[in-house]
Amino acid sequence: MIEGIREKIKLFKSSDAFIPWAILLVLSMIWGSSFILMKRGLESFSFQQVAALRIFIAFLVLLPFVIKHLFKIPRKYWLTMTIAGYLGNGLPPFLFTKAQTYLSSSVAGILNALTPLFTFILGILFFQVKARWYKFLGVTLGLAGSIGLLLSGGDNQWDNLGYGFYIILATLCYAMGTNIVKRYLSDIKPLHLTGFFFLVTGLPLGFYIFTTDFIDVLLSDPQAIKSLGFISLLAIFGSAISLVLWNTLIKKTSAVFASSVTYIMPIFAIMWGVLDGESFLPVYFFMIALIVIGIYLTNRK
């Protein structure tokens, strides 16, 4: 028995076991902060401009890697990568920013936690993912913990809930894109994959942004530079860097485990609240425990 425990400790300490969990935490921290960055960007720009700028700036950041590695990717993958790019990277930013013009960040976070559930269901229905009872239990526990964590914070801003369907549609896009990457694109290096995603989505949006009143707003609104700065942070960390990590996580683990990042995001949202002077309720410990157990079960072999 002691030897068995030692082997498990060695496994946890090994890079293969530790790296996915580290990536999951980093992604949760980055994306847990993305809602406030979107909100700050919307103070000066429209939701279309915020989404387009986010993708276009991320494209510019990754452009050197795109140019260097594009033609190393076999052309047989290009169509599949384009579809996955628009599902996981092109459409969701527009859907989220549209929803955030009417919904609070907490409500958006609750609906975003549907991603692992949809990933699990679509994986079974369309991508030949084997269903294990403990994985279904893990998805359920994680979703319950995430919703409980956000609801226990006392947010009652459920006005305009109809706009939540934009986020539900975005989570379906994420779920489909994640399954496509795991099923058909696991052989592509994460950096190459991410660069291609932003090439097919960011380049046309770069032309689009200058057909709007973006320049006029930038010159006339004294807060526009600050809003653009927040959008740039969102693009660099919340899109370019995080998508490389995301694709790495999908490659190393499962689609459901990778999508469970949405369960941990509320934990970091609460941390931001505590730093801002909000109270930490004892019930949070129970909800966080549910989330951790749920994520463990979804990644159980």
C-alpha positions as CSV (number, residue, x, y, z in Angstrom):
1,M,0.0,0.0,0.0
2,I,2.8,2.4,0.9
3,E,4.5,1.6,-2.4
4,G,1.3,2.4,-4.2
5,I,1.1,5.8,-2.4
6,R,4.7,6.5,-3.3
7,E,4.1,5.7,-6.9
8,K,1.1,8.1,-7.0
9,I,3.2,10.9,-5.5
10,K,5.9,10.3,-8.1
11,L,3.3,10.5,-10.8
12,F,1.9,13.7,-9.5
13,K,5.4,15.2,-9.3
14,S,6.3,14.2,-12.8
15,S,5.9,16.9,-15.5
16,D,3.3,14.9,-17.4
17,A,1.0,14.9,-14.4
18,F,1.7,18.4,-13.1
19,I,1.8,20.5,-16.3
20,P,-1.9,20.0,-17.3
21,W,-3.1,21.2,-13.8
22,A,-0.7,24.1,-13.9
23,I,-2.0,25.1,-17.4
24,L,-5.6,24.8,-16.1
25,L,-4.9,27.1,-13.2
26,V,-3.1,29.7,-15.4
27,L,-6.0,29.7,-17.9
28,S,-8.5,30.0,-15.2
29,M,-6.7,33.0,-13.8
30,I,-6.4,34.7,-17.2
31,W,-10.0,34.0,-18.4
32,G,-11.4,34.7,-15.0
33,S,-10.2,38.3,-15.5
34,S,-11.4,38.5,-19.1
35,F,-14.9,39.6,-18.2
36,I,-13.8,42.8,-16.4
37,L,-11.4,43.6,-19.4
38,M,-14.3,43.2,-21.8
39,K,-16.4,45.5,-19.6
40,R,-13.7,48.2,-19.6
41,G,-13.4,47.9,-23.4
42,L,-17.1,48.4,-23.9
43,E,-17.0,51.7,-22.1
44,S,-15.7,53.3,-25.4
45,F,-16.3,50.8,-28.2
46,S,-19.2,48.8,-29.5
47,F,-19.4,45.1,-28.8
48,Q,-18.4,44.4,-32.5
49,Q,-15.4,46.6,-32.2
50,V,-14.2,45.0,-28.9
51,A,-14.5,41.5,-30.3
52,A,-12.9,42.4,-33.6
53,L,-10.0,44.3,-31.9
54,R,-9.4,41.4,-29.5
55,I,-9.0,38.9,-32.4
56,F,-7.1,41.3,-34.7
57,I,-4.5,42.4,-32.0
58,A,-4.0,38.7,-31.1
59,F,-3.4,38.0,-34.8
60,L,-0.7,40.8,-35.0
61,V,1.0,39.3,-31.9
62,L,1.1,35.9,-33.4
63,L,1.9,37.0,-37.0
64,P,5.6,36.2,-36.9
65,F,4.8,32.6,-35.9
66,V,2.1,32.4,-38.6
67,I,4.4,33.4,-41.4
68,K,7.2,31.1,-40.2
69,H,5.1,28.0,-39.7
70,L,2.0,28.3,-42.0
71,F,3.3,26.2,-44.8
72,K,4.7,23.5,-42.5
73,I,1.1,22.5,-41.8
74,P,-0.3,19.9,-44.2
75,R,-3.0,21.4,-46.4
76,K,-5.3,18.5,-45.7
77,Y,-5.9,20.0,-42.3
78,W,-6.6,23.6,-43.4
79,L,-10.4,23.3,-43.9
80,T,-10.8,21.5,-40.6
81,M,-8.6,24.1,-38.8
82,T,-10.6,26.9,-40.4
83,I,-13.9,25.5,-39.1
84,A,-12.4,24.9,-35.6
85,G,-10.9,28.4,-35.7
86,Y,-14.2,30.1,-36.3
87,L,-16.1,27.9,-33.9
88,G,-13.6,28.3,-31.0
89,N,-12.1,31.6,-31.7
90,G,-14.1,33.7,-34.3
91,L,-17.7,33.6,-33.2
92,P,-17.6,33.4,-29.3
93,P,-15.9,36.8,-28.7
94,F,-18.8,38.5,-30.5
95,L,-21.4,36.5,-28.7
96,F,-19.8,37.2,-25.3
97,T,-19.4,41.0,-25.8
98,K,-22.9,41.2,-27.1
99,A,-24.2,39.5,-23.9
100,Q,-22.0,41.5,-21.6
101,T,-23.6,44.7,-22.8
102,Y,-26.7,43.6,-20.8
103,L,-25.6,40.9,-18.4
104,S,-23.4,41.0,-15.3
105,S,-20.1,39.2,-15.2
106,S,-21.4,36.7,-12.6
107,V,-24.4,35.7,-14.7
108,A,-22.1,35.4,-17.7
109,G,-19.8,33.2,-15.6
110,I,-22.7,30.9,-14.6
111,L,-23.7,30.3,-18.2
112,N,-20.1,29.9,-19.4
113,A,-19.8,26.9,-17.0
114,L,-22.1,25.0,-19.4
115,T,-19.1,24.5,-21.7
116,P,-17.8,21.2,-20.2
117,L,-21.3,19.7,-20.2
118,F,-21.8,20.6,-23.8
119,T,-18.3,19.3,-24.6
120,F,-19.1,16.0,-22.9
121,I,-22.5,15.6,-24.7
122,L,-21.3,16.5,-28.2
123,G,-18.2,14.3,-27.7
124,I,-20.5,11.3,-27.1
125,L,-23.0,12.1,-29.8
126,F,-20.6,13.1,-32.7
127,F,-17.0,12.3,-31.8
128,Q,-17.0,8.8,-30.5
129,V,-15.9,9.8,-27.1
130,K,-16.5,6.9,-24.6
131,A,-18.9,7.7,-21.8
132,R,-17.8,6.8,-18.3
133,W,-20.1,7.2,-15.4
134,Y,-17.5,9.0,-13.3
135,K,-16.8,11.5,-16.0
136,F,-20.5,12.4,-16.2
137,L,-20.5,12.6,-12.4
138,G,-17.4,14.9,-12.6
139,V,-19.1,17.2,-15.1
140,T,-22.2,17.4,-13.0
141,L,-20.3,18.1,-9.7
142,G,-18.2,20.7,-11.4
143,L,-21.2,22.5,-12.9
144,A,-23.0,22.4,-9.5
145,G,-20.0,23.8,-7.7
146,S,-19.5,26.5,-10.2
147,I,-23.2,27.6,-10.2
148,G,-23.4,27.3,-6.4
149,L,-20.2,29.4,-6.0
150,L,-21.6,32.2,-8.2
151,L,-25.1,32.1,-6.8
152,S,-23.9,32.2,-3.2
153,G,-22.3,35.5,-3.9
154,G,-25.7,37.1,-3.9
155,D,-25.8,38.4,-7.5
156,N,-29.4,38.9,-8.4
157,Q,-28.8,40.7,-11.7
158,W,-30.9,38.4,-13.8
159,D,-32.5,41.2,-15.9
160,N,-32.3,40.8,-19.6
161,L,-31.6,37.0,-19.1
162,G,-32.6,36.5,-22.7
163,Y,-29.2,37.7,-23.7
164,G,-27.8,34.7,-22.0
165,F,-28.7,32.7,-25.1
166,Y,-25.7,34.4,-26.8
167,I,-23.4,32.9,-24.1
168,I,-25.1,29.5,-24.4
169,L,-24.5,29.6,-28.2
170,A,-20.9,30.6,-27.5
171,T,-20.4,27.6,-25.2
172,L,-21.8,25.3,-27.9
173,C,-19.3,26.8,-30.3
174,Y,-16.5,26.2,-27.8
175,A,-17.6,22.7,-27.2
176,M,-17.8,21.8,-30.9
177,G,-14.4,23.5,-31.6
178,T,-12.7,21.7,-28.7
179,N,-13.9,18.3,-29.8
180,I,-12.8,19.0,-33.3
181,V,-9.3,19.9,-32.1
182,K,-9.0,16.8,-29.9
183,R,-10.4,14.4,-32.5
184,Y,-8.9,15.6,-35.7
185,L,-6.1,18.1,-35.0
186,S,-4.0,16.5,-32.2
187,D,-1.1,16.1,-34.5
188,I,-0.7,19.9,-35.1
189,K,1.6,21.7,-32.7
190,P,-0.4,24.1,-30.4
191,L,1.5,27.2,-31.5
192,H,0.9,26.4,-35.2
193,L,-2.7,25.7,-34.5
194,T,-3.3,28.9,-32.6
195,G,-1.5,31.0,-35.3
196,F,-3.6,29.5,-38.0
197,F,-6.8,30.2,-36.0
198,F,-6.0,33.9,-35.7
199,L,-4.9,34.1,-39.4
200,V,-8.2,33.0,-40.7
201,T,-10.2,35.0,-38.2
202,G,-8.0,38.0,-37.4
203,L,-7.0,39.1,-41.0
204,P,-10.6,39.7,-42.3
205,L,-11.5,41.4,-39.0
206,G,-8.5,43.7,-39.3
207,F,-10.1,45.1,-42.5
208,Y,-13.5,45.2,-40.9
209,I,-12.5,47.3,-37.9
210,F,-11.4,50.1,-40.1
211,T,-14.8,50.2,-41.8
212,T,-16.4,51.2,-38.5
213,D,-16.0,54.5,-36.6
214,F,-13.1,53.1,-34.7
215,I,-10.7,55.9,-35.6
216,D,-13.3,58.6,-34.9
217,V,-13.9,57.2,-31.4
218,L,-10.2,56.9,-30.8
219,L,-9.7,60.6,-31.6
220,S,-12.8,62.0,-29.9
221,D,-13.3,59.9,-26.8
222,P,-10.7,60.7,-24.0
223,Q,-11.3,57.3,-22.5
224,A,-10.7,55.4,-25.7
225,I,-7.0,55.0,-25.3
226,K,-7.5,53.4,-21.9
227,S,-10.2,51.1,-23.3
228,L,-8.0,50.1,-26.1
229,G,-5.3,49.3,-23.6
230,F,-7.7,46.9,-21.7
231,I,-8.7,45.3,-25.0
232,S,-5.0,44.8,-25.9
233,L,-4.4,43.0,-22.6
234,L,-7.5,40.9,-23.3
235,A,-6.1,40.1,-26.8
236,I,-2.5,39.3,-25.7
237,F,-3.2,37.3,-22.6
238,G,-6.9,36.3,-23.0
239,S,-6.6,35.2,-26.6
240,A,-3.1,34.8,-28.1
241,I,-1.2,33.3,-25.1
242,S,-4.1,31.5,-23.5
243,L,-5.2,29.8,-26.8
244,V,-1.7,28.3,-27.2
245,L,-2.0,27.0,-23.6
246,W,-5.6,25.8,-24.3
247,N,-4.6,23.8,-27.4
248,T,-1.6,22.4,-25.4
249,L,-4.1,21.3,-22.7
250,I,-6.4,19.7,-25.2
251,K,-3.5,17.8,-26.7
252,K,-2.2,16.5,-23.3
253,T,-5.6,15.7,-21.7
254,S,-9.2,15.3,-22.9
255,A,-11.6,17.8,-24.4
256,V,-13.8,17.7,-21.3
257,F,-10.9,18.2,-18.9
258,A,-9.6,21.2,-20.9
259,S,-13.1,22.8,-21.0
260,S,-13.4,22.4,-17.2
261,V,-11.4,25.6,-16.9
262,T,-14.7,27.4,-16.8
263,Y,-15.4,25.8,-13.4
264,I,-12.3,27.3,-11.8
265,M,-12.8,30.8,-13.3
266,P,-15.4,31.7,-10.7
267,I,-12.8,31.0,-8.0
268,F,-10.5,33.6,-9.4
269,A,-13.5,36.0,-9.8
270,I,-14.1,35.6,-6.1
271,M,-10.5,36.2,-5.3
272,W,-10.7,39.5,-7.3
273,G,-13.7,40.4,-5.2
274,V,-12.0,39.6,-1.9
275,L,-9.0,41.8,-3.0
276,D,-11.6,44.5,-3.7
277,G,-13.0,44.3,-0.2
278,E,-15.8,41.7,-0.6
279,S,-16.3,39.0,2.1
280,F,-15.4,35.4,1.7
281,L,-18.2,33.1,2.7
282,P,-17.7,29.7,4.4
283,V,-19.9,28.0,1.8
284,Y,-17.3,28.9,-0.8
285,F,-15.0,26.1,0.6
286,F,-17.7,23.5,-0.1
287,M,-18.4,24.7,-3.6
288,I,-14.6,24.9,-4.4
289,A,-14.3,21.3,-3.1
290,L,-17.1,20.2,-5.5
291,I,-15.3,21.8,-8.4
292,V,-11.9,20.2,-7.6
293,I,-13.5,16.7,-7.2
294,G,-15.5,17.2,-10.4
295,I,-12.3,18.1,-12.4
296,Y,-10.4,15.2,-10.9
297,L,-13.2,12.8,-12.0
298,T,-13.3,14.2,-15.6
299,N,-9.6,13.6,-15.9
300,R,-9.6,10.1,-14.3
301,K,-8.2,7.4,-16.5
